[in-house]
C-alpha cells in the first residue's frame, strides 16, 4: 500500500504532528517500480516502454543505491532511456528528475489524461 499510516510521516497541511512541510518531492525508485519500471536482471537491462512514467530519457530518483567510501561518491537509482531502473549513476551527472506531488486520498480527477496537451484536472 502507498497509504502513509504514521501521522509523523505525513505532511503538515492540517496535521501538527507531521514532520514534512510540503507535499512535493522527487520520485523514488519503488514508485517507478510500482508504475512498471524494472531493474537490471543478470547484468542486463529489462526494458519497458509501456508504463506511464516512461519518457525515453534518463532521469534520477531520490532513492540511494550505494556509497563508495574509497572516493566518497554517492549513487542513486536512475531510469534509463529503455525504461529500466539502474543503480550505477552517481549524483554528479546532469540528468533530469521527476517531481511528484502527494494528494489526499479523496482527491478526484475530473478530466484530462495526464498528457502535456490534456493535463489532469483535480478537485
LINPEPE-V174576 format. One record per residue. RES is the residue in three letters. OMEGA is omega in degrees with one decimal (999 if undefined). NEAR is the number of other C-alpha atoms within 12 Angstrom. Layout:
res = {RES	RES}
omega = {OMEGA	OMEGA}
near = {NEAR	NEAR}
//
This chain:
res = {UNK	UNK	UNK	UNK	UNK	UNK	UNK	UNK	UNK	UNK	UNK	UNK	UNK	UNK	UNK	UNK	UNK	UNK	UNK	UNK	UNK	UNK	UNK	UNK	UNK	UNK	UNK	UNK	UNK	UNK	UNK	UNK	UNK	UNK	UNK	UNK	UNK	UNK	UNK	UNK	UNK	UNK	UNK	UNK	UNK	UNK	UNK	UNK	UNK	UNK	UNK	UNK	UNK	UNK	UNK	UNK	UNK	UNK	UNK	UNK	UNK	UNK	UNK	UNK	UNK	UNK	UNK	UNK	UNK	UNK	UNK	UNK	UNK	UNK	UNK	UNK	UNK	UNK	UNK	UNK	UNK	UNK	UNK	UNK	UNK	UNK	UNK	UNK	UNK	UNK	UNK	UNK	UNK	UNK	UNK	UNK	UNK	UNK	UNK	UNK	UNK	UNK	UNK	UNK	UNK	UNK	UNK	UNK	UNK	UNK	UNK	UNK	UNK	UNK	UNK	UNK	UNK	UNK	UNK	UNK	UNK	UNK	UNK}
omega = {176.2	179.6	-179.6	-177.1	-178.7	-177.8	-178.1	175.4	-179.9	180.0	-172.1	-171.8	175.8	-174.9	-175.7	178.9	-177.8	179.7	-173.2	-175.8	-171.3	-178.1	-179.4	178.8	175.5	-178.1	177.6	-179.9	-179.9	175.7	175.2	179.5	177.1	-178.3	179.7	176.9	-178.4	-179.7	174.9	179.0	-178.5	175.7	-179.6	179.1	172.4	-173.2	174.4	178.1	-175.7	172.6	-167.8	178.3	-179.8	175.3	178.1	-178.8	172.5	165.9	-177.5	172.5	176.9	-176.0	177.5	176.4	173.6	176.6	179.9	-177.3	-179.8	-179.4	178.6	177.1	178.9	178.3	176.9	174.9	177.4	168.7	-179.2	177.6	177.7	-175.7	179.8	170.8	-179.6	-175.9	-165.8	-179.3	176.1	-171.1	-178.5	-177.6	178.1	179.4	179.6	175.1	176.2	177.3	174.7	172.2	178.5	-179.4	174.9	-176.8	-177.6	178.3	179.9	170.8	-175.1	173.1	179.5	179.3	177.8	178.6	-179.6	178.9	-178.3	-174.9	175.1	169.0	-176.7	176.9	999}
near = {7	15	12	15	11	13	17	16	18	25	25	17	18	16	16	14	15	19	17	19	18	18	20	17	18	24	29	30	32	24	26	34	28	18	22	23	34	32	28	23	13	7	11	13	20	22	23	26	22	16	20	19	36	26	22	19	20	25	37	37	36	28	30	24	24	18	19	16	9	7	9	12	18	22	25	31	38	42	45	34	24	27	33	37	42	36	30	25	28	27	27	14	17	12	20	22	27	25	19	18	14	22	20	18	12	9	12	13	16	13	13	14	14	15	13	9	8	11	13	16	15	16	12}
//
